[in-house]
Amino acid sequence: MRVEVDLDAAIANWRTFAALSSAEAAAVVKADGYGLGAAPLARAFRAAGATTFFVATPAEGAALRAALDAEATICVLGGYRAEDLAMVRDARLRPVLNGLDQAQAWIAAGRPGDGCVVHVDTGMNRLGAPLADIGALAALDLRPALVMSHLACGGDPGAALNGVQRRRFLEAALAFPGARRSLSASGGAFLGPDYAFDLVRPGVGLYGGAPLDAGGGPPLRAVARVTAPVLQIRTIEAGATVGYGATFTAPHPMQVATLGAGYADGLLRSLSGRGYAVLAGARRPMLGRVSMDLITVDATGLAVAPGDEADLIGPGLGVDEVAAAAGTLAYEVLTSLRGAARTYKGGAA
């Protein structure tokens, strides 16, 4: 299985977010660029004008710093632990401080890295400092470059919690005068200028995933094309079964294509009996179970042969459609591809 990453499409998506408002558009490249390669994608975004990047861990940040110039700002969403101190300092990372304890430790360590970000929890109840601790945080000599929060329902423009979180964020941000403000990721960036503030943090939208739960908004381009080779073609009779567990029974004579892809490559096993492939220009269902490195597809009536390629994500089979068939989100589909072979086209890889 092979993943082709279209850097020009990723750049076009970043520019879409940059054009939504006067806010700076950062680029979230955590989880190895959502499974598509953080370094080449970040270099492409940087060449297009991005200056701020977000990763999940200091190790991701250090690897990204090696791929980018010294002037790029790299923020670490998970903050850092004591053992990461040298990495934060040497790679000039900007830790996101998610609570009073992290803030105190950061000051005690001599404010390592490239300044800090304060993360305020306004309703996600995941990472971030509780609102009750904002006064204590403000009393510290943090001097944050950015104060941020994260919308729990940013993909749903009608969610009442969006407005609640925005009001809480505005109030909390007053405690950090001079700091820039950021509330919205991919979905929130489409909620209008009231949610943009100084910086938006698009993630999945950069890679072609739908930012809004119900779709809509400016069109985004597909970035990943996932293909698998046809390894074998065979004809089976009515009543024959296919794959582990014999979960598919042929209702009539069929031609079956076996493709070289499976869950070891990141193809979700939950696509068993539910997913599709595009073979010879035709969308055809997967038959039976996804196994470790093989899947089977209905190729009845198609002119296909070993060595041909099938699309598992690509034109006519978008990442959100694949995610829906697997019962999950584009985030999981993309990040599951981290172990697959990748090639790049366009951009400045």
Long-range contacts (C-beta under 8 A, 24 or more apart in sequence): 1-226, 1-227, 1-228, 1-260, 1-261, 1-262, 1-265, 1-266, 1-267, 1-312, 1-340, 1-341, 2-226, 2-227, 2-228, 2-340, 2-341, 2-342, 2-343, 3-36, 3-224, 3-225, 3-226, 3-337, 3-340, 3-341, 3-342, 3-343, 4-224, 4-225, 4-226, 4-227, 4-342, 4-343, 4-344, 4-345, 5-36, 5-37, 5-40, 5-41, 5-223, 5-224, 5-342, 5-343, 5-344, 5-345, 6-221, 6-222, 6-223, 6-224, 6-225, 6-345, 6-346, 7-40, 7-41, 7-44, 7-344, 7-345, 7-346, 7-347, 7-348, 7-349, 8-345, 8-346, 8-347, 9-208, 9-221, 9-222, 9-223, 9-346, 10-36, 10-41, 10-44, 10-45, 10-206, 10-207, 10-221, 10-223, 10-347, 11-44, 11-45, 11-47, 11-48, 11-346, 11-347, 12-221, 13-202, 13-205, 13-206, 13-207, 13-208, 13-220, 13-221, 13-223, 14-45, 14-48, 14-50, 14-202, 14-206, 15-48, 16-205, 16-218, 16-220, 17-186, 17-189, 17-200, 17-202, 17-205, 17-206, 18-49, 20-189, 20-190, 20-196, 20-200, 20-218, 21-189, 21-193, 21-196, 21-200, 22-193, 22-196, 23-196, 23-197, 23-198, 23-199, 23-200, 24-51, 24-52, 24-198, 24-199, 24-200, 25-50, 25-189, 25-199, 25-200, 25-202, 26-50, 26-51, 26-52, 26-53, 26-54, 26-75, 26-182, 26-199, 26-200, 26-201, 26-202, 27-52, 27-53, 27-54, 27-202, 27-206, 28-53, 28-54, 28-55, 28-185, 28-201, 28-202, 28-203, 28-206, 29-53, 29-54, 29-55, 29-60, 29-64, 30-54, 30-55, 30-56, 30-57, 30-60, 30-77, 30-203, 31-56, 31-335, 31-338, 32-60, 32-335, 32-338, 33-207, 34-203, 34-204, 34-206, 34-207, 34-209, 34-331, 34-334, 34-335, 35-266, 35-334, 35-335, 35-336, 35-337, 35-338, 36-207, 36-223, 36-224, 36-334, 36-337, 36-342, 37-342, 37-344, 38-63, 38-64, 38-67, 39-63, 39-64, 39-66, 39-67, 40-344, 40-347, 40-349, 41-206, 42-67, 42-68, 42-72, 43-67, 43-68, 43-347, 43-348, 43-349, 44-346, 44-347, 44-348, 44-349, 45-206, 46-72, 47-347, 47-348, 52-199, 54-201, 54-203, 58-84, 58-87, 58-88, 58-91, 58-93, 58-95, 59-84, 59-87, 61-87, 61-88, 61-91, 61-93, 62-87, 62-90, 62-91, 62-93, 65-91, 65-92, 65-93, 66-91, 73-114, 74-114, 75-117, 75-146, 77-119, 77-127, 78-127, 85-109, 85-112, 88-112, 88-113, 89-113, 94-145, 94-146, 96-127, 96-148, 97-129, 97-142, 97-144, 98-127, 98-128, 98-129, 99-128, 99-129, 99-130, 99-133, 100-129, 100-133, 100-136, 100-137, 103-129, 103-137, 103-140, 103-142, 104-140, 106-142, 107-140, 107-141, 107-142, 115-143, 115-144, 115-145, 116-142, 116-143, 116-144, 116-145, 117-144, 117-145, 117-146, 117-147, 117-148, 118-142, 118-144, 118-146, 118-147, 118-148, 118-176, 118-179, 119-147, 119-148, 119-149, 119-150, 120-147, 120-148, 120-149, 120-168, 120-169, 120-172, 120-173, 121-149, 122-149, 122-150, 122-164, 122-165, 122-166, 122-168, 122-169, 122-172, 123-152, 123-161, 123-164, 123-165, 123-168, 124-149, 124-150, 124-151, 124-152, 124-165, 126-150, 131-168, 131-172, 134-172, 134-175, 135-175, 137-175, 138-175, 138-176, 142-176, 144-176, 144-179, 145-179, 145-180, 146-179, 146-180, 146-181, 146-182, 146-198, 146-199, 147-172, 147-173, 147-176, 147-179, 147-180, 147-181, 147-182, 148-181, 148-182, 148-183, 148-201, 149-182, 149-183, 150-183, 150-185, 151-183, 151-184, 151-185, 151-187, 151-188, 151-195, 154-184, 154-185, 154-186, 154-187, 154-188, 154-191, 154-211, 155-186, 155-187, 155-211, 155-212, 155-213, 156-187, 156-212, 156-213, 156-214, 157-190, 157-191, 157-212, 162-188, 162-191, 162-195, 166-194, 166-195, 186-211, 187-211, 187-212, 187-213, 190-217, 190-218, 204-330, 204-331, 204-334, 207-319, 207-330, 207-334, 208-318, 208-319, 208-330, 209-319, 209-320, 209-323, 209-329, 209-330, 209-331, 209-334, 210-320, 210-330, 215-320, 222-313, 222-314, 222-315, 222-318, 222-319, 224-313, 224-319, 224-334, 224-337, 225-311, 225-313, 225-314, 225-315, 226-261, 226-311, 226-312, 226-313, 226-314, 226-337, 226-340, 227-309, 227-310, 227-311, 227-312, 227-314, 228-259, 228-260, 228-261, 228-277, 228-295, 228-309, 228-310, 228-312, 229-259, 229-260, 229-306, 229-307, 229-308, 229-309, 229-310, 230-257, 230-258, 230-259, 230-279, 230-304, 230-305, 230-306, 230-307, 230-308, 230-309, 230-310, 231-258, 231-259, 231-260, 231-294, 231-306, 232-257, 232-258, 232-306, 233-257, 233-258, 233-299, 233-304, 233-305, 233-306, 234-258, 241-288, 242-287, 242-288, 242-296, 243-287, 243-288, 243-289, 243-291, 243-296, 244-288, 244-289, 244-291, 245-288, 245-289, 246-288, 247-272, 247-273, 247-288, 247-289, 248-273, 248-287, 248-288, 254-298, 254-300, 255-298, 255-299, 255-300, 255-301, 255-302, 256-287, 256-296, 256-297, 256-298, 256-299, 257-296, 257-297, 257-298, 257-299, 257-302, 257-304, 257-310, 258-294, 258-295, 258-296, 258-297, 259-294, 259-295, 259-296, 259-297, 259-310, 259-312, 260-293, 260-294, 261-293, 261-294, 261-295, 261-312, 262-290, 262-291, 262-292, 262-293, 262-294, 262-295, 263-290, 263-291, 263-292, 264-292, 264-293, 264-339, 265-293, 265-337, 265-339, 265-340, 266-336, 266-337, 266-338, 266-339, 266-340, 267-295, 267-312, 267-336, 268-326, 268-328, 268-332, 268-333, 268-336, 270-326, 270-327, 270-328, 271-322, 271-325, 271-326, 274-325, 274-326, 274-327, 275-312, 275-322, 275-325, 275-326, 276-317, 276-325, 277-310, 277-311, 277-312, 277-317, 278-310, 278-311, 278-314, 278-315, 278-316, 278-317, 279-304, 279-308, 279-310, 279-311, 280-304, 280-308, 283-316, 283-317
